[in-house]
């Protein structure tokens, strides 16, 4: 891989840490997704539920596409692996999304 630190970071995890390292990366991202789903399920406000669910779908889509393109079953696109790929804008957007999830978790009830 010519640019290992960018969109093909999952191949580096597989090369350096083997199968267990790749599975660990996927499992850690799965934990983030499950926590986001739990936040969406516990929220009593419909807007909060929709925002949390959308963030979870966004992370799941990016993870699926990135892992799929690095193992060769998806076309190569420019989607980074959330929280793993190098990139300022993508990391910044991911951290904003996690901040939104945390704000939704703190404020579970609506302002009725």
C-alpha positions in Angstrom: 0.0 0.0 0.0 1.5 3.3 -1.0 -0.4 5.5 1.5 -1.0 3.3 4.4 -2.0 6.0 6.9 -5.0 7.2 5.0 -8.0 5.3 3.8 -6.3 1.9 3.8 -5.4 1.9 7.5 -7.4 -1.4 8.0 -4.8 -3.2 5.9 -2.1 -1.9 8.2 -3.9 -3.3 11.2 -4.2 -6.7 9.4 -0.5 -6.6 8.4 0.9 -5.5 11.7 -1.4 -7.3 14.2 -2.9 -10.1 12.1 -6.4 -11.4 12.2 -6.8 -10.7 15.9 -5.8 -7.1 15.4 -8.3 -6.7 12.6 -11.1 -8.3 14.6 -10.2 -6.1 17.6 -10.6 -2.9 15.5 -13.9 -4.1 14.2 -15.1 -5.1 17.7 -14.1 -1.7 19.1 -16.1 0.0 16.4 -18.9 -2.4 17.1 -18.9 -1.3 20.8 -19.2 2.3 19.7 -22.2 1.4 17.4 -23.9 -0.6 20.2 -23.5 2.2 22.7 -25.0 4.6 20.1 -27.9 2.3 19.6 -28.4 2.1 23.4 -28.4 5.9 23.6 -31.0 6.0 20.8 -33.2 3.4 22.5 -33.1 5.1 25.9 -33.9 8.6 24.6 -37.5 9.6 25.2 -37.3 12.5 22.7 -38.0 11.5 19.1 -35.6 14.1 17.7 -32.8 12.7 19.9 -33.6 9.2 18.9 -33.4 10.1 15.2 -30.1 12.0 15.6 -28.5 9.1 17.6 -29.8 6.6 15.1 -28.5 8.6 12.2 -25.1 8.9 13.7 -24.9 5.2 14.3 -25.9 4.5 10.7 -23.3 6.9 9.5 -20.5 5.2 11.5 -21.8 1.7 10.5 -21.9 2.7 6.8 -18.3 4.2 6.9 -17.0 1.1 8.7 -18.7 -1.3 6.3 -17.5 0.6 3.2 -13.9 1.0 4.4 -13.5 -2.6 5.6 -15.2 -3.8 2.4 -12.9 -1.8 0.1 -9.7 -2.8 1.9 -10.6 -6.5 1.6 -11.6 -6.1 -2.0 -15.4 -6.7 -2.0 -16.4 -3.0 -2.4 -15.2 -0.3 -4.9 -12.4 2.0 -3.6 -13.8 5.2 -2.3 -12.5 7.9 -0.1 -14.4 7.0 3.1 -12.1 6.8 6.1 -12.4 4.2 8.9 -14.0 6.1 11.9 -11.5 7.0 14.6 -8.7 5.1 12.9 -7.9 6.7 9.6 -5.6 9.7 9.5 -7.4 12.9 8.5 -8.3 16.1 10.4 -11.7 16.8 8.9 -13.0 13.2 9.3 -11.7 12.9 12.8 -13.2 16.3 13.7 -16.6 15.3 12.3 -16.5 12.0 14.1 -15.7 13.7 17.4 -18.5 16.2 16.9 -20.9 13.2 16.3 -19.7 11.5 19.5 -20.2 14.8 21.3 -23.8 14.9 20.0 -24.4 11.3 21.2 -23.1 12.2 24.7 -25.3 15.3 24.8 -28.3 13.1 23.8 -27.4 10.7 26.6 -27.2 13.4 29.2 -30.5 14.9 28.1 -32.7 11.9 27.7 -36.0 13.5 28.4 -37.7 16.1 26.2 -38.4 19.7 27.3 -42.2 19.4 27.4 
